[in-house]
């Protein structure tokens, strides 16, 4: 385990602004985060983790992983501003969804100009019917959701018919806790309350935030049909 984890800007800024989130639903919370640039990135409204240095390891590893899996379609859920992935020119059918309409509008305009490939639509991963895809990429998202909404999202991912889920996990983290929607905390998807099996593959993102204090930040690959059924039970579905 990594001792003395440093503070994270997304959490500190949410705490400072918490009173302004009190009456907001899920969509409004993330709209506020986008409008106020709460996550503090200069190059991407999706946060520091979406800037080029933070995505280099993923951009290197993702094409080969998709090829090994035989994935011909990818659902980016959520896609944010589609900054780093939009420049990859992946050879597959790409759909990006996000709960923030202004992000989808901007992405769709860029796609119409030929700056991005794929299609974009507004959707809430916790409740809306999702487009079909071989693989769902859910990066830097569940870390911002409550346990209840994580359970709803994973149930929804399963219902979409996708085979694989590639999701953010911190394999050396041992203290999963609940949080308000829009806040941030680390999650290890292989420990309680999730208790997922070991990931089939792990892409270490080589995270340098906090002087390397979050160097275990990774994308873990799971088959959705191998995840515990109790994820669905947690939401009463």
Backbone bond lengths (Angstrom), bond angles and torsions (degrees), N, CA, C in turn:
res aa  C-N    CA-C-N  psi(-1)  N-CA   C-N-CA  omega(-1)  CA-C   N-CA-C  phi
1 X - - - 1.450 - - 1.529 110.46 -
2 X 1.309 115.99 151.48 1.461 121.55 -178.52 1.527 108.84 -92.69
3 X 1.328 118.11 117.92 1.467 120.19 -178.25 1.524 112.22 -79.99
4 X 1.325 115.29 159.31 1.470 122.24 171.39 1.526 112.65 51.93
5 X 1.322 115.42 57.55 1.464 119.73 177.94 1.536 109.96 -62.46
6 X 1.333 117.45 135.02 1.468 120.05 -179.60 1.525 111.12 -76.74
7 X 1.343 117.86 160.44 1.463 120.86 177.36 1.526 110.94 -66.03
8 X 1.332 115.55 155.65 1.462 121.97 -178.84 1.523 108.99 -114.77
9 X 1.326 116.47 131.97 1.458 121.92 -175.13 1.526 112.32 -57.73
10 X 1.331 117.77 -40.58 1.464 120.45 -178.03 1.523 111.48 -60.17
11 X 1.321 117.13 -39.37 1.468 120.85 178.46 1.523 110.87 -71.64
12 X 1.313 117.33 -45.80 1.461 120.39 -177.75 1.523 111.54 -61.78
13 X 1.321 117.09 -40.82 1.463 119.92 -179.42 1.525 111.47 -71.66
14 X 1.327 117.05 -35.36 1.467 118.86 177.14 1.522 110.34 -64.17
15 X 1.310 117.01 -44.93 1.465 120.88 179.58 1.526 110.51 -59.05
16 X 1.328 116.87 -42.55 1.463 120.51 -179.44 1.524 112.30 -66.18
17 X 1.324 116.90 -26.96 1.473 122.07 -176.03 1.527 112.37 -108.58
18 X 1.334 117.61 10.08 1.465 122.11 -170.24 1.525 113.47 -54.04
19 X 1.313 118.90 -40.98 1.465 121.18 -176.54 1.524 112.01 -58.50
20 X 1.315 117.79 -30.22 1.463 121.14 -178.95 1.527 112.92 -77.79
21 X 1.331 117.08 -8.38 1.465 121.31 178.62 1.529 112.52 -98.26
22 X 1.316 117.10 -9.96 1.462 121.22 -167.69 1.523 113.87 -55.12
23 X 1.325 118.80 -42.15 1.464 121.47 -174.54 1.527 113.07 -99.10
24 X 1.314 118.05 10.15 1.460 121.27 -173.34 1.525 112.29 -95.23
25 X 1.345 115.95 141.33 1.459 119.76 172.75 1.527 108.82 -80.61
26 X 1.328 116.28 -178.19 1.464 120.03 -172.62 1.529 111.81 -60.64
27 X 1.331 116.91 -46.68 1.463 119.80 -178.70 1.521 111.35 -63.03
28 X 1.324 116.62 -43.08 1.465 120.42 -178.59 1.522 111.57 -66.64
29 X 1.328 116.99 -33.02 1.464 119.91 177.63 1.529 110.98 -61.69
30 X 1.323 116.52 -46.26 1.462 118.58 -177.70 1.528 112.02 -77.20
31 X 1.323 117.33 -25.57 1.464 119.84 171.90 1.525 110.01 -64.67
32 X 1.341 116.80 -41.28 1.462 120.07 178.56 1.531 110.69 -65.53
33 X 1.317 116.58 -42.03 1.468 120.23 178.58 1.525 110.22 -58.32
34 X 1.335 116.19 -42.02 1.461 120.13 179.93 1.523 111.19 -67.65
35 X 1.332 117.29 -47.42 1.466 120.79 -175.63 1.529 112.51 -65.09
36 X 1.319 116.85 -34.62 1.467 120.32 -178.02 1.521 112.74 -94.14
37 X 1.350 116.77 0.81 1.471 121.36 -175.28 1.529 109.89 48.40
38 X 1.329 114.97 48.39 1.462 120.89 -173.24 1.523 112.44 -60.04
39 X 1.334 116.27 -30.33 1.458 119.43 -176.34 1.525 112.94 -84.75
40 X 1.328 117.70 -3.64 1.452 121.69 163.25 1.506 118.52 74.55
41 X 1.334 119.39 23.70 1.463 120.11 178.91 1.520 110.46 -92.48
42 X 1.327 116.42 139.53 1.465 120.43 179.24 1.523 111.68 -78.97
43 X 1.345 116.77 -33.51 1.454 119.88 -173.12 1.507 115.60 -99.49
44 X 1.342 118.84 -10.97 1.459 121.43 -177.19 1.514 109.82 -151.87
45 X 1.346 116.30 130.06 1.466 119.34 176.62 1.521 110.99 -69.48
46 X 1.334 117.11 -11.45 1.457 121.03 178.78 1.522 112.74 -80.14
47 X 1.333 117.59 -2.58 1.457 120.23 174.50 1.515 113.68 110.75
48 X 1.337 114.21 171.56 1.465 120.75 -177.90 1.517 112.24 -58.92
49 X 1.332 117.06 -33.61 1.455 120.89 -177.84 1.507 114.36 -70.20
50 X 1.342 117.78 -8.82 1.461 121.07 -179.97 1.520 113.12 -102.22
51 X 1.326 117.33 -0.62 1.456 119.68 178.12 1.529 110.29 -77.41
52 X 1.319 116.83 161.14 1.466 121.63 -171.39 1.532 114.66 -54.50
53 X 1.336 120.22 -47.30 1.468 118.58 -179.22 1.528 113.01 -60.57
54 X 1.328 116.81 -32.61 1.462 120.58 -176.71 1.518 113.00 -80.07
55 X 1.326 117.29 -12.76 1.465 119.96 -177.24 1.527 112.80 -112.62
56 X 1.322 117.68 4.07 1.466 120.77 -176.08 1.525 112.01 -58.65
57 X 1.326 117.33 -45.46 1.468 120.48 -177.75 1.525 111.35 -64.36
58 X 1.328 117.02 -37.36 1.467 120.42 179.42 1.521 109.86 -68.69
59 X 1.323 116.37 -44.08 1.463 119.83 -179.45 1.528 111.36 -62.05
60 X 1.322 116.48 -30.31 1.461 120.36 177.10 1.527 111.45 -73.06
61 X 1.330 117.29 -40.38 1.462 121.34 -170.23 1.524 114.66 -91.68
62 X 1.329 117.66 -27.89 1.461 120.28 -170.37 1.526 114.51 -63.75
63 X 1.331 120.67 -45.52 1.468 118.68 -178.59 1.524 113.34 -57.38
64 X 1.325 117.58 -44.04 1.466 120.44 -179.60 1.524 111.10 -66.61
65 X 1.331 117.55 -37.54 1.460 120.58 178.28 1.521 110.54 -63.32
66 X 1.312 117.39 -46.61 1.464 120.81 179.51 1.526 110.91 -60.77
67 X 1.325 116.44 -37.83 1.462 120.35 179.20 1.526 110.77 -66.61
68 X 1.329 117.33 -42.87 1.468 120.49 179.14 1.523 111.48 -62.00
69 X 1.318 116.28 -36.77 1.462 120.81 -178.39 1.525 112.42 -79.58
70 X 1.308 116.63 -13.17 1.460 119.89 -175.24 1.516 112.37 69.71
71 X 1.325 116.95 26.49 1.467 121.26 -177.58 1.522 110.05 -75.32
72 X 1.323 115.54 126.29 1.457 120.82 178.01 1.520 112.55 -108.39
73 X 1.332 116.59 -5.34 1.464 120.27 179.22 1.520 109.20 -146.17
74 X 1.334 115.51 144.98 1.461 121.85 -177.06 1.523 109.37 -135.47
75 X 1.319 115.33 132.07 1.457 121.92 173.01 1.518 107.79 -106.46
76 X 1.320 116.71 116.72 1.462 123.33 179.59 1.525 107.05 -93.44
77 X 1.329 116.11 104.66 1.462 120.59 -168.83 1.522 111.04 -134.37
78 X 1.324 117.74 95.79 1.461 128.36 6.89 1.531 111.61 -95.92
79 X 1.326 114.86 159.20 1.467 119.71 -176.68 1.523 113.12 -93.36
80 X 1.346 118.38 -16.64 1.456 119.56 -176.15 1.514 111.07 56.28
81 X 1.321 117.13 -134.03 1.468 119.76 179.80 1.531 112.37 -89.46
82 X 1.344 116.54 8.11 1.477 122.26 176.57 1.525 111.70 52.40
83 X 1.319 116.48 32.15 1.456 120.22 -175.34 1.511 113.78 -65.54
84 X 1.339 116.53 -66.06 1.465 119.22 -173.97 1.519 112.20 -70.83
85 X 1.328 117.65 -41.20 1.467 119.25 -176.24 1.521 110.98 -74.43
86 X 1.327 116.46 -26.84 1.455 119.64 179.16 1.515 113.53 -67.42
87 X 1.310 116.87 -18.79 1.464 120.77 179.56 1.529 112.70 -94.29
88 X 1.329 117.50 0.73 1.464 119.54 -174.19 1.521 113.84 -85.10
89 X 1.333 117.22 -23.23 1.463 121.20 -179.89 1.530 110.89 54.29
90 X 1.328 115.35 55.09 1.458 121.17 179.82 1.528 110.57 -69.35
91 X 1.321 115.61 143.09 1.464 121.21 -178.78 1.529 109.58 -89.54
92 X 1.332 115.79 70.17 1.461 121.36 177.87 1.523 109.40 -163.23
93 X 1.313 116.00 175.63 1.462 122.35 178.43 1.525 108.17 -83.68
94 X 1.328 116.46 114.74 1.464 122.01 -174.29 1.518 110.71 -109.92
95 X 1.348 115.79 131.75 1.460 122.13 171.82 1.516 108.34 -128.72
96 X 1.321 116.37 129.05 1.457 121.35 176.15 1.514 110.50 -111.38
97 X 1.332 116.61 132.60 1.464 120.32 176.72 1.524 109.25 -125.31
98 X 1.320 114.98 151.72 1.453 120.37 176.38 1.520 108.51 -155.06
99 X 1.322 115.73 153.11 1.456 121.83 -179.31 1.526 112.03 -80.62
100 X 1.339 117.26 -12.86 1.468 122.16 -177.28 1.531 109.50 -97.10
101 X 1.333 118.17 109.06 1.471 120.71 -175.95 1.523 114.13 -57.96
102 X 1.326 118.15 -37.56 1.465 119.85 -177.56 1.531 111.77 -64.77
103 X 1.322 117.53 -32.02 1.464 120.40 176.17 1.523 110.86 -67.28
104 X 1.326 116.38 -44.19 1.464 120.59 -179.69 1.524 110.47 -66.00
105 X 1.322 117.11 -39.70 1.466 120.20 177.62 1.525 110.54 -60.26
106 X 1.331 116.80 -45.81 1.464 120.50 179.84 1.527 111.38 -65.00
107 X 1.327 117.08 -42.24 1.465 120.41 178.88 1.524 111.29 -64.06
108 X 1.327 117.00 -41.32 1.466 121.16 -179.85 1.522 110.95 -64.41
109 X 1.322 116.81 -38.50 1.465 120.32 177.18 1.525 110.65 -64.63
110 X 1.324 116.82 -40.93 1.467 120.10 177.73 1.526 110.82 -65.33
111 X 1.337 116.80 -38.43 1.463 120.45 177.87 1.526 110.71 -64.35
112 X 1.333 116.73 -39.54 1.463 120.69 179.37 1.524 111.34 -64.52
113 X 1.330 116.80 -29.54 1.467 121.03 177.85 1.527 112.54 -85.39
114 X 1.322 116.67 -1.12 1.454 120.53 179.98 1.507 114.47 83.71
115 X 1.342 116.88 11.47 1.465 120.56 -179.33 1.524 112.18 -84.70
116 X 1.321 117.24 -21.93 1.463 123.25 177.49 1.516 108.86 -131.35
117 X 1.323 116.45 147.08 1.458 121.07 174.32 1.523 109.14 -101.22
118 X 1.322 116.72 152.36 1.457 120.66 177.55 1.511 112.20 103.13
119 X 1.339 114.03 -169.28 1.462 120.87 -179.13 1.514 109.09 -127.55
120 X 1.316 115.69 158.04 1.459 121.35 -176.47 1.522 110.01 -135.57
121 X 1.334 115.43 142.44 1.461 119.33 178.62 1.519 109.67 -150.29
122 X 1.327 114.87 153.50 1.461 121.02 176.44 1.521 108.80 -78.53
123 X 1.319 117.18 129.95 1.463 121.23 176.75 1.519 109.63 -160.21
124 X 1.321 114.59 148.47 1.464 123.80 175.56 1.520 107.12 -102.52
125 X 1.328 117.39 115.66 1.466 119.86 -175.09 1.521 112.67 -64.81
126 X 1.328 118.38 -16.48 1.466 120.46 -177.70 1.520 113.15 -86.57
127 X 1.354 118.02 -11.77 1.467 117.29 -172.88 1.521 115.32 -147.38
128 X 1.313 119.61 -23.21 1.464 121.16 -174.52 1.523 111.67 -87.86
129 X 1.330 115.96 151.82 1.455 121.08 173.13 1.525 108.68 -64.93
130 X 1.311 116.33 129.90 1.463 120.91 -173.31 1.523 111.58 -100.55
131 X 1.329 117.58 148.52 1.465 120.94 175.55 1.531 110.63 -61.89
132 X 1.315 115.72 147.21 1.462 120.30 178.58 1.526 110.15 -71.53
133 X 1.328 115.93 143.67 1.465 121.62 177.48 1.520 108.53 -161.90
134 X 1.326 116.27 156.35 1.464 120.24 175.85 1.522 111.11 -70.34
135 X 1.332 116.32 -39.49 1.462 121.45 -175.31 1.523 110.00 -134.72
136 X 1.325 115.68 137.86 1.459 122.06 173.70 1.520 108.42 -106.17
137 X 1.319 116.21 125.53 1.463 122.63 172.87 1.521 107.61 -98.39
138 X 1.336 116.31 117.55 1.468 121.17 -179.78 1.528 107.58 -126.57
139 X 1.318 114.38 79.74 1.470 120.74 -174.99 1.526 110.42 -98.72
140 X 1.324 115.97 137.18 1.469 122.23 175.41 1.523 112.21 52.68
141 X 1.320 116.74 42.03 1.465 120.53 -179.42 1.520 112.30 -123.60
142 X 1.327 117.51 -57.79 1.467 120.07 -176.74 1.518 111.33 -59.86
143 X 1.318 117.35 -26.15 1.470 120.88 177.33 1.526 111.97 -63.84
144 X 1.333 116.84 -15.69 1.467 121.86 179.50 1.529 112.69 -103.60
145 X 1.329 118.40 2.73 1.461 121.16 -175.15 1.523 111.67 -112.98
146 X 1.332 115.48 151.73 1.461 121.52 173.81 1.520 109.81 -65.77
147 X 1.329 116.52 161.34 1.463 120.41 177.01 1.529 111.14 -56.32
148 X 1.336 117.32 -42.32 1.464 120.07 -179.35 1.523 111.27 -60.50
149 X 1.326 116.82 -43.85 1.462 118.76 -179.25 1.523 112.38 -75.03
150 X 1.320 118.02 -26.76 1.467 119.52 171.56 1.525 109.67 -62.95
151 X 1.323 116.38 -45.18 1.463 120.22 179.08 1.523 110.71 -60.84
152 X 1.320 116.70 -42.20 1.468 119.99 178.77 1.527 111.00 -64.04
153 X 1.316 116.51 -42.01 1.464 120.21 -179.34 1.524 111.44 -63.88
154 X 1.326 117.25 -45.30 1.466 120.04 -178.62 1.526 110.43 -65.95
155 X 1.321 117.29 -38.96 1.462 120.83 174.76 1.524 110.18 -59.17
156 X 1.316 116.15 -42.14 1.461 121.22 179.63 1.522 111.49 -67.46
157 X 1.314 116.91 -38.04 1.462 120.39 176.47 1.530 110.20 -61.25
158 X 1.318 116.28 -43.58 1.466 120.02 179.15 1.523 110.65 -62.42
159 X 1.328 115.97 -42.28 1.466 120.95 -177.66 1.527 112.39 -66.42
160 X 1.327 117.35 -21.12 1.467 120.55 -178.02 1.522 112.59 -71.29
161 X 1.328 116.82 -18.21 1.453 120.83 -177.88 1.516 114.23 90.60
162 X 1.320 117.31 1.33 1.470 120.10 178.03 1.525 110.66 -63.78
163 X 1.317 116.64 149.89 1.465 120.81 178.94 1.521 111.98 -88.58
164 X 1.322 116.49 -41.15 1.459 120.40 -171.74 1.525 111.72 -122.66
165 X 1.344 114.32 150.26 1.458 122.34 174.15 1.523 108.06 -126.33
166 X 1.319 116.01 125.65 1.462 122.90 176.11 1.522 106.36 -111.73
167 X 1.337 116.62 112.12 1.461 120.32 -166.40 1.525 111.31 -139.00
168 X 1.325 115.72 151.56 1.464 121.25 -179.90 1.522 111.73 -65.70
169 X 1.327 115.51 133.50 1.458 121.30 176.07 1.530 108.80 -149.65
170 X 1.311 115.66 152.68 1.468 122.53 177.65 1.533 107.04 -118.17
171 X 1.334 118.69 93.53 1.462 121.43 -170.97 1.518 115.75 -64.09
172 X 1.324 118.38 -16.25 1.466 120.09 178.14 1.528 112.42 -102.29
173 X 1.309 116.94 8.89 1.464 121.94 178.33 1.525 108.87 -87.96
174 X 1.336 117.31 137.41 1.469 118.98 -174.93 1.524 113.16 -130.15
175 X 1.344 117.61 20.06 1.469 118.85 -175.06 1.524 111.10 -140.24
176 X 1.341 117.36 59.05 1.459 120.14 178.15 1.523 110.48 -57.81
177 X 1.318 116.90 132.83 1.458 120.92 176.90 1.518 109.04 -136.16
178 X 1.322 115.31 158.84 1.455 120.53 177.97 1.523 109.39 -76.40
179 X 1.325 116.68 162.33 1.465 120.05 175.97 1.517 109.40 -153.25
180 X 1.309 116.11 167.37 1.454 121.05 173.27 1.525 109.24 -72.89
181 X 1.323 116.41 150.37 1.458 119.98 175.29 1.526 110.05 -62.68
182 X 1.319 116.10 127.21 1.454 121.91 -178.32 1.517 113.62 103.68
183 X 1.316 116.98 -20.30 1.464 121.87 174.56 1.532 108.17 -76.25
184 X 1.314 117.54 -172.91 1.470 121.60 178.47 1.511 109.34 -141.73
185 X 1.322 114.92 139.98 1.467 121.64 165.08 1.524 106.79 -156.10
186 X 1.318 115.97 157.07 1.458 120.63 178.51 1.524 109.69 -72.08
187 X 1.333 115.55 154.20 1.459 122.13 176.61 1.526 109.44 -137.04
188 X 1.317 115.71 137.90 1.457 122.48 168.72 1.520 106.06 -110.98
189 X 1.320 117.02 108.26 1.463 120.66 -172.47 1.529 112.75 -70.97
190 X 1.327 117.60 -10.28 1.464 120.49 179.82 1.524 112.87 -92.30
191 X 1.339 117.66 1.60 1.461 120.72 179.81 1.529 109.85 -120.66
192 X 1.342 115.95 172.79 1.464 121.60 -177.89 1.532 110.65 -59.45
193 X 1.340 118.01 144.68 1.466 127.22 6.45 1.524 113.88 -90.40
194 X 1.331 118.40 10.20 1.466 120.84 -176.65 1.522 111.63 -89.18
195 X 1.330 115.85 -51.87 1.470 121.66 177.88 1.526 112.45 56.85
196 X 1.323 115.76 43.04 1.452 119.41 175.69 1.528 109.47 -72.45
197 X 1.324 117.38 156.70 1.473 118.76 175.16 1.528 110.31 -66.32
198 X 1.313 115.54 170.32 1.467 118.91 176.81 1.527 109.17 -59.00
199 X 1.319 117.97 140.65 1.467 119.37 -179.62 1.518 111.49 -63.74
200 X 1.325 115.34 148.03 1.460 120.62 177.62 1.531 110.89 -67.28
201 X 1.317 115.87 -35.91 1.462 121.27 175.38 1.519 108.20 -144.04
202 X 1.321 115.68 157.98 1.453 121.04 -178.47 1.532 108.27 -138.68
203 X 1.314 115.85 123.78 1.465 121.11 175.03 1.518 107.88 -104.89
204 X 1.319 116.98 107.53 1.461 119.72 175.58 1.528 108.34 -75.00
205 X 1.338 116.21 126.61 1.461 120.48 -174.35 1.529 113.94 -80.97
206 X 1.318 116.85 -2.64 1.469 121.18 -177.74 1.534 110.79 54.93
207 X 1.319 114.45 46.15 1.465 121.24 -177.03 1.525 110.64 -65.89
208 X 1.324 116.22 129.42 1.464 121.43 -179.18 1.523 112.40 -108.53
209 X 1.335 117.36 3.24 1.464 119.70 179.42 1.528 110.17 -62.90
210 X 1.317 115.63 145.68 1.456 119.95 178.10 1.512 113.52 63.89
211 X 1.333 116.71 33.08 1.458 119.69 178.62 1.514 113.77 63.88
212 X 1.328 116.80 28.54 1.464 121.12 -179.55 1.511 113.69 88.52
213 X 1.328 116.80 7.39 1.462 119.97 -179.56 1.514 114.30 -69.21
214 X 1.332 116.33 -12.80 1.470 121.28 176.59 1.529 110.09 -119.93
215 X 1.326 116.21 34.92 1.464 121.50 -173.30 1.523 113.70 -69.26
216 X 1.330 117.92 -8.50 1.465 119.28 176.50 1.523 112.17 -89.41
217 X 1.323 118.71 0.52 1.466 120.28 -179.71 1.521 109.44 -56.68
218 X 1.330 115.61 127.89 1.459 120.51 -172.46 1.521 110.86 -145.57
219 X 1.318 114.87 165.45 1.458 122.01 165.57 1.518 107.14 -105.88
220 X 1.322 116.44 121.56 1.452 121.35 178.40 1.518 110.62 -103.09
221 X 1.320 116.01 142.44 1.464 121.88 -179.96 1.518 110.10 -104.80
222 X 1.335 116.06 126.55 1.457 122.02 175.63 1.521 110.30 -130.75
223 X 1.319 115.83 149.49 1.464 120.64 166.01 1.525 107.18 -80.79
224 X 1.303 116.66 130.31 1.464 119.63 -177.10 1.518 112.16 -65.00
225 X 1.336 117.46 -31.14 1.466 118.74 -179.15 1.527 112.67 -77.61
226 X 1.331 117.83 -2.24 1.465 121.45 176.64 1.528 112.90 -103.04
227 X 1.322 117.11 -1.26 1.460 119.79 179.94 1.522 110.22 -79.65
228 X 1.326 117.96 149.69 1.469 121.24 -176.27 1.520 112.46 -58.80
229 X 1.339 115.68 137.11 1.462 120.64 178.37 1.518 112.08 -63.16
230 X 1.318 117.99 -24.11 1.462 119.73 -175.17 1.524 112.32 -67.56
231 X 1.324 117.49 -11.73 1.467 119.59 171.57 1.518 108.70 -59.00
232 X 1.327 115.98 -38.90 1.458 119.06 179.73 1.521 111.22 -74.59
233 X 1.317 117.07 -36.95 1.460 120.89 -178.80 1.518 110.85 -62.20
234 X 1.328 117.04 -32.42 1.466 121.12 -176.90 1.517 112.94 -60.72
235 X 1.337 117.61 -23.78 1.456 120.87 -178.94 1.520 112.05 -101.17
236 X 1.333 116.37 0.50 1.450 119.56 -177.83 1.510 113.13 78.19
237 X 1.348 118.32 14.69 1.462 121.47 -178.68 1.524 110.44 -101.05
